[in-house]
């Protein structure tokens, strides 16, 4: 539980969780199952409202994803 200047826009709660996920960016990345887009989520602990922010993707992470699948 973090409390760093966060206020949920729906319920004004100040507690939240964060997580990350990756997604394919275009046709060829979908065909070869390469997730080139990285996103960070901020989830309200009370109402579960979720905000999604695009994060920087590292080239090493993209290469690892290609070989692991």
N, C-alpha and C positions, 0 to 999 in steps of 0.2 A: 504494500500500500504506500503510494507516494503522496505527498502533499505539497507539491511545489507549484504554487500559483495556478492551479487548475480549478475551474468551475464549469461543471457540466452545463451546456446551453439549454438542456431540457429541464433538469431538476435542481440545478445549482449545487449539487453535491461536490465535495472537494477531494474525494478519494477516487483513485483510478488505477487501472492495470495497463500495462503495455505489452505488445506482442509484435511479431514480424511474420510476413509471408512473402513468397516470390510468385511471380506470374510470367507467362510467356508474353512477349511484346509484339510479335507479328506473325505472318504466315509461316516463314521458314523456322522460326523458333518454336512454333507450335508443332510443326511436322517432326522436328528433331527433339522435341521435349526439352528445350533449353529455356530455363526461366531467367530472363534478362532484366526483368523489372523487380525491384525490391520495395516493399511497403512496410511502414510502421503503423500500428494501430494504437489508439488511446481509447480505452473502454471504461465508461463510468461504472463504478462498483455498485451503485444503487439501481439505476434504471437500465443499464447495459447499452446505452447509447454509444455508438462507435464512430470515431473519426479516423479517417485513413489518410496518411501522408506518404508521398513518394520519397524514398530514401536513396542515397547513393549506392550503386552496385559496384562491387569490386570485380576486376577482371579475374582474379584468382577464384573468387566464388563462382563466377560464371563457368570457368573451366572445370571446376570441381563438380558442379551440377551436370555438366555435359557427360562426364565419365560415370557418375553415379546414377544419373537418370532420375 
